[in-house]
Amino acid sequence: MATLTSVRPPAGETPRRPRKRRRERPGIAGLRRSLSRHWTLYLLMVVPLVWFAVFKYIPMSNAVLAFKSFNVTKGIWGSQWVGWQNFELFFHNPVFWNLVKNTFLLSVYTVAASFPIAIILALALNEIRNGLFKRTVQLVTYAPYFISTVVVVSMTILVLSPRLGIVNEGLGFFGVPGIDFLGNPDYFRHIYVWSDVWQTTGYSAVIYLAALSGIDPALHESARIDGATRLQRIRHVDLPGIMPTAVIILVLAVGNIMAIGFEKAFLLQNPLNLSESEIIATYVYKTGLLNADFSGATAVGLFNSVINLVLLLMVNAVAKRITGNGLWS
């Protein structure tokens, strides 16, 4: 039997030890494999990440303007530091509580009206078996979402005009005198909310329809075999199926409850309804751009953002505890 002899190095040379490979951590090794395998997907992510960094995260540093007295010649970082002075001026402003009340009530009214109506529309469309009628209703309800807010406001003003509006024409047919809807502060919130419901309900219903399409048809078949009526199947199959989606949409809506849109409120606003239509967003516009008080406007906007963040975290925690679903679940 042949024997293996160890190879000895020549005289005068030290034996070389075999090199040890560096062991990579599992996380780093997995990341490298993922990068080499899916590099095209990571490349696609670069553009949106750069966009968020340039237009979202870097501008956040300029929020320091809320704690300074802005001077155009000195710039944001060279302006004088005043601490909480801008916030104190806003809190002691006579219109502070009116702004908070108008913003909060208008936002809550919008969420309370639009949230259930979108679910009801989606459930109703899901039960329609006539394909042509279903597509027609979807088109009619979804089309207003693509109309510009400026156009929607113009249509609203024309429809509710006290002299030429179709609503007042109809009221006049029954002998009711014309009503200046936009000139009466009591009507402002109703006009804002229900025009918004008309414009956005169709789009919101599409999201719930997508969630309904993911429900297993076997659940409906089982319920039908057990003798469940259509309403019972909606209650015990459809509603639980769309609950995770509904909870997330509700949490996001409540999280933006103090950040209601500026454009529509400003366009519907006039001196007669100012007591109800003046919200934080329109106040920031007038303070920052019209009055050139950039520091004060930044302080108001930062205060609004902090309130939204607190509401978002609170509602998400409550939804997580009650339903088990949340933004980060």
Stockholm file with secondary structure:
# STOCKHOLM 1.0

chainA/1-329         MATLTSVRPPAGETPRRPRKRRRERPGIAGLRRSLSRHWTLYLLMVVPLVWFAVFKYIPMSNAVLAFKSFNVTKGIWGSQWVGWQNFELFFHNPVFWNLVKNTFLLSVYTVAASFPIAIILALALNEIRNGLFKRTVQLVTYAPYFISTVVVVSMTILVLSPRLGIVNEGLGFFGVPGIDFLGNPDYFRHIYVWSDVWQTTGYSAVIYLAALSGIDPALHESARIDGATRLQRIRHVDLPGIMPTAVIILVLAVGNIMAIGFEKAFLLQNPLNLSESEIIATYVYKTGLLNADFSGATAVGLFNSVINLVLLLMVNAVAKRITGNGLWS
#=GR chainA/1-329 SS CCCCCCCCCCTTCCCCCCCCCCCCCHHHHHHHHHHHHSHHHHHHHHHHHHHHIIIIIHHHGGGGGGGEEEETTTHHHHEEECTTHHHHHHHTSTTHHHHHHHHHHHHHHHHHHHHHHHHHHHHHHHHCCCHHHHHHHHHHHHGGGGSCHHHHHHHHHHHTCTTTCHHHHHHHHTTCCCCCTTTSHHHHHHHHHHHHHHHHHHHHHHHHHHHHHTSCHHHHHHHHHTTCCHHHHIIIIIHHHHHHHHHHHHHHHHHTTTCCCHHHHHHHCCTTSHHHHCCHHHHHHIIIIISCCHHHHHHHHHHHHHHHHHHHHHHHHHHHHHHSCCTTC
#=GC SS_cons         CCCCCCCCCCTTCCCCCCCCCCCCCHHHHHHHHHHHHSHHHHHHHHHHHHHHIIIIIHHHGGGGGGGEEEETTTHHHHEEECTTHHHHHHHTSTTHHHHHHHHHHHHHHHHHHHHHHHHHHHHHHHHCCCHHHHHHHHHHHHGGGGSCHHHHHHHHHHHTCTTTCHHHHHHHHTTCCCCCTTTSHHHHHHHHHHHHHHHHHHHHHHHHHHHHHTSCHHHHHHHHHTTCCHHHHIIIIIHHHHHHHHHHHHHHHHHTTTCCCHHHHHHHCCTTSHHHHCCHHHHHHIIIIISCCHHHHHHHHHHHHHHHHHHHHHHHHHHHHHHSCCTTC
//
